[in-house]
């Protein structure tokens, strides 16, 4: 099951990923309300089990920002219901285990393939909302204070901060953030997050600073809480089912998006359904030992791949290294200042926010911008699952309206004059061009339902010198389609492939010019009115052409 052909690369990749994961696991554990040890337990169990049973060989799994935020909401809700963490622990563990069961069922039923239809504005608004929540939750710890439980309470309590500021805590938090961003300019061989964690913890201890710290961490191996599940009250299952579904759905999206990133970096193809099964098994294991649920972690996966990890062994090594830390360094971890963890989490939150999507907010179709903003606001101030549901419904309705409007406009234009260029068939094309040219013919709108298929086409593209995007039949492009084209062009340019566009209509052209895809990544002179005018350019290479309908 575990391939050892790339032993040294997987060992080094796993160790490096563990070094990055350690401070994040501790920070997410503290943020969740269950303590730093819960984050570490989750990283160990999920990291090992998801690596063995998952469908992405290079994936590093563990507590992530989005999952930690949802877990914190679940934990706070259960504590409010039962009165204390001790009284609620059985329901909390059952919820986390049930989330893993739901993920296994999602994988077995084949539902993983449908995640690719998630529109970009929904993902963007959701992730930016998660990033905003993480930052909001760390405002009070940044100043050395205890944080209120939710976003609304935090915002309404901001006026209380000035009279209670702990300047020593502020100094540690600012120093942590500065180190994380500036240390990579010196060297990237040592993770800046770990440098900040160790450096400012030592400073706090040696200088005797009066700041909040993590506190006691349990020693030794974790307990397995099967007896807790057996003895708990199962008379109100919906208290667990809805939060578990939220965690399962979010973990699935988080993990499969990371799987796509891993595929792009390693030129491999993950198994979506197997990945969900692996994540589910991992979250069941994490829940049973009192750990936080998690998902595939993008940053840790990228670090693993860049350090040489190519197989499942890297994820297992990552988990085992964290286990060694748990067994040997708990007494030192208790001294970590909470403001240092706040600084780490603020940088995590900033990294999760979709700055590209927000920057293009005034440039993308208005409907996409509205969906993104609404999902963001609902995520921060209402509920994460409701935010995604509302975003998906809005995206579907608006897309149907756009297609209806476009179809009416096209039908009217067709009655006025013949605006459609006749499509050259394969025989006509192959007689006039040469072997290093690939023609990609789009038939229909480029929208969120098409992007996964298009990414697959680009990843499987043979080595050519020129690719021509024929867009005569593309009436509309949405934000998901815009960014799919942008990512494709960037990937093609890395392979020294020239991209030409022909026959593009007004709406797609206007959108691509807004984000500087046309006139930036693709010079204006590489955009042709129709396919005939591009023939002279492409005739300089090869003798054959591969033609693709999509």
N, C-alpha and C positions, 0 to 999 in steps of 0.2 A: 504493500500500500504506500509506503514511503520510499521514494527513490533516493539512493545515496550516491548517484553519479556525480553530483555537484556538491560533494560533502563540504569542502572548505568554503565555497561561496555561501551555501545555506547556513553553515555555522556562523560565519561572520555577519551575514545578513540578519540572522535571528538575534544575535547578541546586540548588534547595533539598534535593531528595532526595540529590543527590551530596554535599552538605555533611554531611548526616546519615550517609551511607554510608561516608565516608572513614575516620573513626576506627574504625568497626566492622570494615571490611575489613582494616585493619592489625592490629587486635586478634585477629580470627579467624585471620589468617595466622600470627601468632606462636603462638597456642594450638595450631594444627594440627601444628606442628613443622617446617613447610616454610618458615617465615619470613614476614615482613609482606608481601613482594612477591607471594607466592602469593595472599594474600587480595585484593590490589589487582588482579592479573591476572584473577582469577575474577570480581570485581565488574565489570570493564570488558567482558570477553567475554560473560558471561552477561547483563549489563544490556542490552547492545546487541542481541544476537541474540534473546533471549527477547522483547524488546519488539517486534521486527520480525515474528517468526514465531509468537508466542504468541496465546492466545485471550482475554486480558484486557487491554483497551487501556490501562488505567491502572496495570497491575502494574509494580512496580520489583523487579527480581530481582538476586540477588547472594548471597554467602556468608551463611548464617543460623546462629543458635545451634545448632539441632539438626543441621544438615548439617555444621557445623564439628566438633561432637563426634564424629560418626560418622567423618568424614574423619580426625580425629586418631587414632581407634582403628585405622583401616585403615593409616595411615602408620606408627604405632608397631609394628603387627604385621609389616608388611613390613620395617621396619628391623631388628626382632629376627630375622627370617628370613634377611635378606641381610647383616646386619652393619653397614651404614651407609646414610645417605640416598642417597649417590651410587650405591651398588650397587643400591638398591631403586627408584630413581627411575623406571626403565622400567616396572616392574610397577605402581607407584603411578599413573603417568599412564595406563597401559592400563586400570586399574580405573576411574578417573574417566571416561575416554572411553566405556568399556563401560556405565557407569551411564547416560550420556546416550543411548546406543544403545537400552538397555532402555526408557527413557522415551519415546523416539520410537515404539518398537514398541507400548508401552502405549497411546499416543495413536492410532496407526493401527488398532489392534485394537478400540478403543472401550472399553477397560477403565476409563477415567477416570470413567464414570458410576457405578461401583460403590463409589467412595470415600465416597459419601454414606451408605453403610450402616455406617460406622465408629461404634460406640457411644460416647457421651460419656465414660463412665468409662475406656474404653481411651485415648481421646485425652487426657483429663485426667491420668491416671496417667503416660502417656508424656511429655507436655509438662512436667509437674512433675519427672519424673525427669531430663529433659534439663536443665532449669533448675538442678536440684541438682548435676548433673555439672559444669556450667559454673562454679558457685560453688566446688565442691570443688577444681576444677583451678586456681582463682585464689588459694587460701588461701596457698600458699607464695610466689608472686610478690607478693602483698599485703605480705608481710614482707620482700621483697627477696631471696628464695631461689629456687632451682630446684625445680620441682615433680616428684614421682614420676609415673609414667606412667598409673596407673589409680586408681579410687576406693578400692579396698581398700588399696593401697599408701599412698595419701595419709592415710587414716584411721589406719593402723597407724604412720605416721611423725610424727603430730602432736606427739608428746612431744619431738621434736628441735627444734622451732621456738624455744622460749624461749631457748636458749643461743646462737642464731644471728641473732636479730632485728636487722634494719637499720632503726633508728628513722626515718631520713630517708625510706626507702621507705614506711614506714607512714604518715608524715605526708603524702606525696604521694598515696597511695591514699585516705586518709580525705578529704583535700581534694577529690580528684576526685569521690568519691561525693557529698559534701556539695554541691558545685557543680552536679552533674547534677540533684539533687533541688530545690535552693533557687533556682538562677538563673531558672527559669521564673516564679518569683514576682515577679521584677523585669521581665522581658520574655520573650515567647515568639517574638519575631521572629528571634532568633539561637539555633540549637540549642545547648542547654546542654552536650551531649557535646563539641561542637567547642570551645566556650569552655574547658571543662576540659582538653581535649587540648592546645590551644595555650598556655593560661595556665600550666599546671603544667610543661609542657616548657620554656617560657621561664624559669620560676622555677628549675628544675633546672640549666639551662645557666648562667644569670647568677649563681646562688649557688654554682656549682661543686659540686653535691651528688654524693656517691659512691653512685650507685645503678645497677643494671643498665639498659642501654638496648637498643633494637632492634639497632643496629649497621648495618653496610654494607648498602645496598640497591642492586641492579643498576640501572644507568642505561640509558635508551633503550628501544626497543621490544623486546618479548619474542621469544625464539626459538620457532619452530614445531618440535615434537618428533616429526615423522613418522619421521625416521630412527631415533629411539630405539625407537619401536614396532616398526619393521621388524627391528632387530637383537636385540631382547630374546628371552629363552627362553620359548617358548609351550608347553613340554611339560607344564606343570602349570596348566591353565586354571582349575581350581576355586579356586586361590588368589585369583583375580581375580573369578570369577563370583559367589560368595556375597556378598562385600563390595559388589560392584557392584549386585546385586539389592537389598541393604539400602539403599544410597544412593538408588537409583531409586525404591523404594517410599516412603521417607521424603520425598524431594523432591517426589513426586507429592502426598502428603498435605499437606505444608507449603504447596505452591503453590496447591492447589485450595481449601484453607481460606482463604488470603489472597484468592483470587478471589471467594469468597462475601462477604468483608468489603467488597471493592471494589464488588461488585454492590449491596450494601445502601447504600453511600454515594452511588453515582452513579445508582442506579435503572436499571441496565443488566443485561444477561445475558451472562455469559462462555460461551465454548465450552470445555468441560472437555478434550475430546480434542485440540483444537488447542493448548490451553495446555500439555498434556503434550508435544506435539511441539516447541513452542517452547522449553520448558525443556530437553528432550533435546538439541536443536540447540545451545542455549547451553552446556550442560555438556560437550558434545563439543568445542566451541570453547575453553572454559576449560581443559579437560584438555590439549588439544593445545599450549597455550602455557604449561603448567606452573602453571595456576591452580587454586584450590580449587573444588570443585563447590558449587552453591548451589540456591536455590529462590526462589519469590516471597516477598518480605520484608514482613511486615505493617506494621511501623512506618514503613518507608520508603514503602510504597504509600499509607498514610494521609497522610503528610506531603506527598506528591506531589499527592494529590487536594485536600487542604486549601489547598495553594498555587496551585491553579488547573489542574493537569494533568488532561486529559481524553482524550488520545490517545496513540498509540504513540510519537510524537515525544518525549514527556517521558522515557520510558525510554531512548531513544537519547541524548538530551541528557545525562542522568545519567551514562551510560557514557563519553561524550566528555569531559565535565568531569573525570572521574577519570583519563582518558587524559592530559589536559593536566597534571594534577597529577603523574602518573607521570613525564612528560617533564621537568618543571621543578622539582619540589620534593623529589626523592629524597634529596639531600644533607642536607636539613633534617629529613626524616622519620627518618633514622637516629638522631637525637638524642632521640627520644621515649622516656621512661623506661618500663620494663616495669611498674612499680607503677601508673602512670597507666592503662595498658591493663588492668591487673588490676581497677582501680576501675571502669572502663567496663564490663568484662565481668561483674562482680558485679551491677551494676544491670541488665544484660541478662538474666542468670540469674534475678534476682528478678522481672523482668517476664514471663518465660516461665512461671514457676510459677503454676499455676491456683489462686489464693487463694480464689476463690469455691467451687470444687469441694471444696477442703480444709476450708473453713469450714462447708460443709454436710455434712461427712462423717457426722456422727451423725444427720442429719435425712433423708437419702435412703434408699431401700430398702437393706437390709443387703447384699444381693447386689451392688448397684452399688458400695457402699463397699468391699467385699472385693476386687472386680475392680480398682478404682482403686489400692488399696494394693499389691496383688500386682504390677500392671503397673509401678508406681512403683519398687518394690524391685528387680524384675527388670531394669528399665532401668538403674538405678544400679549394680547389683552383678553382673549377668550379661551380658546382651546385648540390644541394642535391638530387633532383629528378632524374637528369641524372646519378648521381653516383649509385643509387639503380637500375635504369633501365639497365645500363651497367653491373652491377654486376649480375643481374638476367639472362641476356642473356648469359654472360660468363659462369656462373654456369651450365646453362642448356646444352650449347654446350659441355663443358668439361665433364659433367657427361655422356652425350650420347657417347662421344668418349671412356671414361673409361669403360663403359659397353660393348661397341663393342670390345675393346681390351681384356677384361676379358672373354667375350664369346668365342672369337677365341682361347685364351689360354686353356680354359676349354675343348673345343671341341678337340683340339690337344691332350691334356693329356688323354682324355677319349678313344681316338683311340689307344694310346700306352699301357694303362693298365687300369684295373678296379679300379679307385681311389675312387669310391663312396661307402660308407658304406650303407648297406640296412637299411631302416628306420623301427624301431620296431613299431608295431601298438599298439593301446591303450590297447588291451587285454593282450598282452605280457608284457607290462610295469606294468600294475596294479596288475599282479600276483606276481611281485617280489619286489615291494617297498611298503612303508607304508604311513599313512595319512598326514604326515607333509611335503610332498615333492611336488614341482610344477615344471613341465617341460615346458620350453619356447622354442619352435622350430622355428627358423628363416628360412624362405624360400626366399632367395634373398638378395640383397645388403642392408646394413643399411646406409641410406643416408637421406638428408634433407627432402625428401617427406614422410619418414617413422616415423620420430621422434615423431610427435604429437600422432600418433596411439600407439607407444610404451609407451610413457608417460602415456597414458590412461590405458594401460594394467597394468603397474606397480602401478598406483594409485588405481586400483580396485582389486589388488592382495589380495587373502584371507590370513589369518594369518597362515603362514607355518614356518618351521624351515630351510628348504633348498630350493633353487631355482637353477635349472640347465639350463644354456643357451646352447642349442644345435645349433652349428654354422657350421655344415658340409656343408650347402648350402649357406653360406655367402661368395661370392667371393671378396667383396670389402666393405670398410667402409670409409666414408668421415668425415670431421671435425664435422659436425652436429651430425653424428651418434656416433662418439667418445665421445662427451660431453653428449649426451643423455644417453649412457651407463654409463658414469662416474656419472652423476646425479642419475641414477637409483640405482647404487651400493651404493652410499652414503646414499640414502633414505632407502635401504634395510638393510644396516648395523645399522642404527638408530633403526630399528625394530628387531635387533638381528637375522637377516636372513642370513645364509651362502650362498654365491654365488659360484657355480661351473661352469666351462666352459668346453665344450667338442667339439672336432672335429674342432677346429679353424684353418683356413687356413693362409698362410704365410703373405699376406698383412694386414688383420685385426690384426693378432697377433703382427706384427711389429709396427703398429700404436698404439696399446694399450700398448705395452711395452714402447714406446717413452714417453708417458705421465704418466707412472708409474701406469697405471690401473692394468695391469698384472705385478706382481713383486712388487706391492705396496699395493693398496687397495685389490687386489685379489692375495694372495700368489701364487707363481709358482706351489706349490704342489696341488693347487686347480684347475689346468688346466690339463685336461685329453686328451689323444690322440683320443679316441673314446668313444662312449656311453657304450660299454661293460665294459671298465675298471673302469667306475665310479659306476657301480652297487654295488660293494662290499661296497663302502663308504655310499651310500644312503640307503642301506638295514638296517642300524642301527636305522632308524626312521620309524614309521607308517606302515600302511597296504595298503593305496590307494594313487594314484597319480592323479593330474589333469593335463591334457595334452592340450597344446595350440598351434594351428597352426597360423602363421602370415606371 
